[in-house]
Amino acid sequence: MRMKMFAAESMEAAKAMIFAEMGEDAVILSEREVDGGVEVRAATDRAGAAAKGNEPFFLREARNLGHGRGADNPVFARVRDALLWHGAPQRFAERVANEGAGRRPGEFSTPEEAMAEGLSRMVTCDPIPARLDRDILLVGPPGAGRTSTAAKLTRRASVARTEITPLAADLDGSAGGEQLAAYLERERAQIRVAETPDALFSELRALRNESRRCVIDLPAINPFEGDDLASLGDLVAAIRAEPVLVLSAEGHPDDLAESARAFHRAGVRRAILTKLDVVRRRGGAIAALTSSGIAFSHLAITPFIGGGLVPAAPSRLAALLMEDARGDVIALRGAA
C-alpha cells in the first residue's frame, strides 16, 4: 500500500490532488484542519501505477493547458500549497510555483521537479569546499547549532583527507572548547581555545604562520541588537575571515527573515541551514535566506557529526519541501 500526505487550502482541493495523483481508487485515511488549510492522508494499493508508464492525471491535464497558473494548473497549485503548508510567505510560494510550473506548464513529470526549477531561478547555492581557501567564522543567533556545525566541518575535512583547525572563541565564558571536545573526541588534540579577543588574534596569527586554515566557533549574536552586529563587523574586518551564518529552521518566518537580513547587512553571504531533522515546516527558513540574498551553503539534516552536512542544491531543497518524510531520509544522498 502506498500512503501520502497532501496539504491544500480546502478539503475539495485536497481531494482533487489525491485523485489526480493516486487515482480514483485512493482511500482517505485521515484529515485535519491546520492553519491556512487542511492536511489529508490517503492511500492506494496501486503503488506501481506511475512506474508502469501510466502518466499522472495532473500531468496529462497540464500538458493541454493554455494557462500557467491557478486552478487550471494542478502542478502550480501543488507546489504553491506545499510551500504554504511549510509556512512560507504567500508571495514567496506564488513566485516559486510560477517560476517553475507557471512559466513552463506541462514540462515537469512531478511537482518536485517543478519546485526545484522554481527554486533554481530564485536561490543561490554555494557550498563550502572541504579544503578551505579562507578561514571560516561561524555566526548566528542562540541555539542555532554553531558548535556542532564547527565539529561537522572539522570531521568532513578529516574524511576528505585534509585538515582544518577548530577554534573555540570562548569570549563569553560558555565553555565552547569543552563543547567542541565533546563532539570531536578523535580530533580533540586539534582544538584551540581563545578566551579573549587578544588570545583569538594570537591563535589566528600562529595558525596562519603555519599555513593552517580554521573554523572559528563564535559566541551567539543577537541579530536584533545593533551593538552585537557592529561588533561582528569590526571583528570580521580585523581577522579577515568569512562570516558564515548558522541558521536554525526553527522559529517564526518573520523572525527568521529579519534575522537573515540583519546578518546580510553585517556582511554575511553564505549560510548553513540547521535542525532540518527536527522541524516539519521548513518554508519560513528557506524563504528567509532567499529573500535576504544569502546563499545556501549546506543543509544540516542529522544530529550526527559524521556525514551531518549535505551541499545545498535546489533539488535537495525541493525534496525537503515536497515530501512528507524526514529530511535525513531524503537529503542524505550525497552527504559530504
C-alpha positions as CSV (number, residue, x, y, z in Angstrom):
1,M,0.0,0.0,0.0
2,R,1.2,3.5,-0.9
3,M,0.4,6.3,1.6
4,K,1.0,10.0,1.2
5,M,0.1,13.3,3.0
6,F,-1.5,16.1,1.0
7,A,-1.8,19.7,2.0
8,A,-4.2,22.1,0.4
9,E,-6.3,25.2,1.0
10,S,-9.6,23.3,1.3
11,M,-10.9,19.7,1.5
12,E,-12.1,19.9,-2.0
13,A,-8.7,21.0,-3.3
14,A,-7.1,18.2,-1.3
15,K,-9.4,15.5,-2.8
16,A,-8.7,16.8,-6.3
17,M,-5.0,16.5,-5.7
18,I,-5.4,13.0,-4.2
19,F,-7.5,11.6,-7.0
20,A,-5.4,13.3,-9.7
21,E,-2.1,11.8,-8.3
22,M,-3.2,8.5,-6.8
23,G,-6.2,7.6,-8.9
24,E,-9.9,7.2,-8.3
25,D,-9.5,4.2,-6.1
26,A,-7.5,6.2,-3.5
27,V,-8.8,6.0,0.1
28,I,-8.7,8.9,2.5
29,L,-7.3,7.7,5.9
30,S,-7.4,10.9,7.9
31,E,-8.0,14.6,7.7
32,R,-7.4,17.6,9.9
33,E,-7.6,21.3,9.8
34,V,-4.3,23.3,10.0
35,D,-3.5,27.0,9.8
36,G,-4.4,28.1,6.3
37,G,-5.9,24.8,5.1
38,V,-6.2,21.1,5.6
39,E,-3.9,18.0,5.8
40,V,-5.2,14.8,4.3
41,R,-3.6,11.4,4.4
42,A,-4.6,9.0,1.6
43,A,-3.6,5.5,0.5
44,T,-3.8,3.3,-2.6
45,D,-2.9,-0.2,-3.5
46,R,-1.7,0.9,-6.8
47,A,1.9,1.6,-5.6
48,G,3.4,0.9,-9.0
49,A,1.0,2.7,-11.2
50,A,3.3,5.5,-12.2
51,A,6.2,3.2,-12.6
52,K,4.3,1.1,-15.1
53,G,4.2,4.0,-17.5
54,N,0.8,5.5,-16.7
55,E,1.2,9.2,-16.9
56,P,-0.3,11.0,-13.8
57,F,-3.6,12.6,-14.4
58,F,-2.4,16.1,-13.3
59,L,0.4,15.9,-15.9
60,R,-1.8,14.9,-18.7
61,E,-4.1,17.8,-17.9
62,A,-1.2,20.2,-17.5
63,R,0.1,19.4,-21.0
64,N,-3.2,20.5,-22.5
65,L,-3.5,23.8,-20.6
66,G,-3.1,27.2,-22.0
67,H,-2.7,28.8,-18.6
68,G,0.4,28.7,-16.5
69,R,-1.1,29.1,-13.0
70,G,-4.2,28.9,-10.9
71,A,-6.9,26.2,-10.7
72,D,-6.1,25.2,-14.3
73,N,-2.6,24.1,-13.5
74,P,-2.6,21.3,-10.8
75,V,1.2,21.3,-10.7
76,F,1.3,25.0,-9.9
77,A,-1.3,24.5,-7.2
78,R,0.6,21.5,-5.7
79,V,3.9,23.5,-5.4
80,R,2.2,26.6,-4.0
81,D,0.2,24.6,-1.5
82,A,3.2,22.6,-0.3
83,L,5.1,25.9,0.4
84,L,2.2,27.4,2.2
85,W,1.9,24.3,4.4
86,H,5.6,24.7,5.2
87,G,5.0,28.2,6.5
88,A,6.5,30.1,3.5
89,P,5.0,33.6,2.9
90,Q,2.3,33.5,0.3
91,R,4.2,35.8,-2.1
92,F,7.2,33.5,-2.0
93,A,5.1,30.4,-2.5
94,E,3.4,32.0,-5.5
95,R,6.6,33.1,-7.0
96,V,8.3,29.7,-6.7
97,A,5.3,28.0,-8.2
98,N,5.1,30.5,-11.1
99,E,8.9,30.3,-11.8
100,G,8.6,26.6,-12.2
101,A,5.2,25.2,-13.2
102,G,3.7,28.6,-14.1
103,R,6.3,29.5,-16.7
104,R,6.6,26.0,-18.2
105,P,3.3,24.2,-17.7
106,G,3.3,20.6,-18.6
107,E,7.1,20.2,-18.8
108,F,7.5,18.5,-15.4
109,S,6.8,14.9,-14.5
110,T,6.4,15.7,-10.8
111,P,5.6,18.7,-8.6
112,E,9.0,18.2,-7.0
113,E,10.7,18.9,-10.4
114,A,8.6,22.0,-10.8
115,M,9.6,23.1,-7.3
116,A,13.3,22.6,-8.0
117,E,13.0,24.6,-11.2
118,G,11.3,27.4,-9.5
119,L,13.8,27.5,-6.6
120,S,16.8,27.3,-9.1
121,R,15.6,30.6,-10.5
122,M,15.5,32.3,-7.1
123,V,18.1,30.8,-4.8
124,T,21.9,30.7,-4.9
125,C,23.7,27.6,-3.7
126,D,27.4,27.9,-2.8
127,P,28.8,25.0,-0.8
128,I,31.9,25.5,1.3
129,P,34.8,23.3,0.0
130,A,36.2,20.7,2.3
131,R,39.7,22.2,1.7
132,L,39.2,25.7,2.9
133,D,40.7,28.6,0.9
134,R,39.8,31.0,3.7
135,D,39.2,30.9,7.4
136,I,35.5,30.5,8.3
137,L,33.8,32.4,11.2
138,L,30.5,30.7,12.2
139,V,28.0,33.3,13.4
140,G,24.3,33.1,14.4
141,P,21.7,33.5,17.0
142,P,21.5,31.5,20.2
143,G,20.6,27.8,19.8
144,A,21.3,27.6,16.0
145,G,23.9,24.8,16.4
146,R,27.2,26.7,15.7
147,T,29.4,24.4,17.8
148,S,28.0,21.2,16.3
149,T,28.4,22.7,12.8
150,A,32.0,23.6,13.6
151,A,32.5,19.9,14.6
152,K,30.8,18.7,11.4
153,L,33.0,20.9,9.2
154,T,36.1,19.6,11.0
155,R,35.1,16.0,10.7
156,R,34.2,16.5,7.0
157,A,37.6,17.8,6.3
158,S,39.2,14.8,8.0
159,V,37.2,12.4,5.9
160,A,38.3,14.3,2.8
161,R,41.9,13.8,3.9
162,T,42.5,17.5,4.6
163,E,42.6,19.3,7.8
164,I,41.1,22.4,9.4
165,T,41.6,23.6,13.0
166,P,38.5,24.1,15.1
167,L,39.0,27.3,17.2
168,A,36.5,28.0,20.0
169,A,36.3,31.7,20.6
170,D,35.1,31.4,24.2
171,L,34.7,35.1,24.6
172,D,31.6,34.8,26.8
173,G,32.9,32.1,29.1
174,S,30.4,29.5,27.8
175,A,33.0,26.6,27.7
176,G,33.0,26.4,23.9
177,G,36.2,24.4,23.9
178,E,34.7,21.7,26.1
179,Q,31.6,21.6,23.9
180,L,33.7,21.1,20.8
181,A,35.8,18.4,22.6
182,A,32.6,16.5,23.4
183,Y,31.8,16.4,19.7
184,L,35.3,15.8,18.4
185,E,36.8,13.0,20.5
186,R,39.1,11.9,17.7
187,E,40.2,15.4,16.9
188,R,40.4,16.7,20.5
189,A,44.2,17.5,20.1
190,Q,43.4,19.8,17.2
191,I,41.1,22.1,19.1
192,R,42.3,25.6,20.0
193,V,40.6,27.8,22.6
194,A,40.7,31.6,22.8
195,E,39.1,33.3,25.9
196,T,39.8,36.9,25.0
197,P,40.0,38.9,21.7
198,D,43.7,39.2,22.1
199,A,44.1,35.4,22.5
200,L,41.9,35.0,19.4
201,F,44.2,37.2,17.3
202,S,47.2,35.4,18.7
203,E,45.9,32.0,17.8
204,L,45.0,33.1,14.3
205,R,48.5,34.6,13.7
206,A,50.0,31.3,14.8
207,L,47.8,29.2,12.6
208,R,48.4,31.4,9.6
209,N,52.2,31.3,10.2
210,E,51.8,27.5,9.9
211,S,49.6,27.9,6.8
212,R,46.7,26.2,8.5
213,R,43.0,27.1,8.0
214,C,40.5,27.1,10.8
215,V,36.8,27.2,11.5
216,I,36.0,29.7,14.4
217,D,33.1,29.0,16.7
218,L,31.9,32.5,17.7
219,P,29.5,33.1,20.7
220,A,25.9,33.7,19.9
221,I,24.9,37.0,18.4
222,N,21.5,38.7,18.8
223,P,20.7,40.0,15.3
224,F,18.2,42.5,16.8
225,E,20.9,44.2,18.8
226,G,22.8,46.8,16.8
227,D,25.8,46.7,19.0
228,D,26.3,43.0,18.5
229,L,26.2,43.4,14.7
230,A,28.5,46.3,14.8
231,S,31.0,44.3,16.9
232,L,30.7,41.5,14.4
233,G,31.5,43.8,11.5
234,D,34.6,45.1,13.3
235,L,35.7,41.5,14.1
236,V,35.3,40.3,10.5
237,A,37.4,43.3,9.3
238,A,40.1,42.6,11.9
239,I,40.6,38.9,11.3
240,R,39.8,38.7,7.6
241,A,37.7,35.5,7.9
242,E,34.5,34.8,6.0
243,P,31.4,35.0,8.3
244,V,29.0,32.1,7.6
245,L,25.6,32.2,9.2
246,V,24.3,29.2,11.0
247,L,20.6,29.5,11.0
248,S,18.1,27.1,12.5
249,A,15.0,26.2,10.6
250,E,13.0,26.6,13.8
251,G,11.2,29.8,14.6
252,H,8.6,32.2,13.2
253,P,9.1,33.0,9.5
254,D,9.1,36.8,10.1
255,D,11.7,36.5,12.8
256,L,13.9,34.3,10.6
257,A,13.6,36.8,7.7
258,E,14.5,39.8,9.9
259,S,17.4,37.8,11.4
260,A,18.7,36.8,7.9
261,R,18.5,40.4,6.6
262,A,20.4,41.7,9.7
263,F,23.2,39.3,9.2
264,H,23.3,40.1,5.5
265,R,23.8,43.8,6.4
266,A,26.7,42.7,8.6
267,G,28.5,41.1,5.7
268,V,27.2,37.5,5.7
269,R,26.9,36.0,2.2
270,R,26.6,32.2,2.9
271,A,24.6,30.2,5.4
272,I,24.3,26.7,6.7
273,L,20.7,25.8,7.5
274,T,20.4,23.5,10.6
275,K,17.8,21.4,12.5
276,L,16.0,20.3,9.4
277,D,15.6,16.9,11.0
278,V,13.6,18.2,14.0
279,V,11.2,20.6,12.2
280,R,8.3,19.7,9.9
281,R,7.7,23.2,8.4
282,R,10.9,24.4,6.6
283,G,9.5,27.0,4.3
284,G,10.0,30.0,6.5
285,A,13.7,29.5,6.9
286,I,14.2,28.8,3.2
287,A,12.2,31.9,2.2
288,A,14.1,34.0,4.8
289,L,17.5,33.2,3.3
290,T,16.3,33.5,-0.2
291,S,14.7,37.0,0.3
292,S,17.8,38.2,2.2
293,G,20.2,37.4,-0.7
294,I,22.2,34.9,1.4
295,A,23.4,31.8,-0.5
296,F,22.7,28.3,0.8
297,S,25.9,26.6,1.6
298,H,25.0,23.3,3.4
299,L,22.0,21.7,4.9
300,A,22.3,20.0,8.4
301,I,19.9,17.1,8.2
302,T,21.0,14.9,11.1
303,P,22.4,15.4,14.6
304,F,25.4,13.1,13.8
305,I,28.8,14.7,13.4
306,G,29.9,12.4,10.7
307,G,28.0,13.0,7.4
308,G,25.8,15.6,9.0
309,L,26.1,18.2,6.3
310,V,25.0,17.9,2.6
311,P,25.8,20.5,0.0
312,A,22.8,22.7,-0.8
313,A,21.1,22.4,-4.2
314,P,17.6,23.4,-5.5
315,S,16.7,19.7,-5.9
316,R,17.5,19.0,-2.2
317,L,15.5,22.0,-1.1
318,A,12.6,20.9,-3.2
319,A,12.7,17.4,-1.7
320,L,12.6,18.8,1.8
321,L,9.6,20.9,0.9
322,M,7.6,18.4,-1.2
323,E,8.0,15.2,0.6
324,D,6.1,14.3,3.8
325,A,9.1,12.5,5.2
326,R,12.1,13.2,7.5
327,G,14.8,15.4,5.9
328,D,17.6,12.9,6.7
329,V,15.8,10.2,4.6
330,I,15.6,12.4,1.6
331,A,18.7,14.5,1.6
332,L,21.4,12.2,2.9
333,R,22.1,11.0,-0.6
334,G,25.5,12.5,-1.5
335,A,26.2,13.7,2.1
336,A,29.6,15.3,2.3
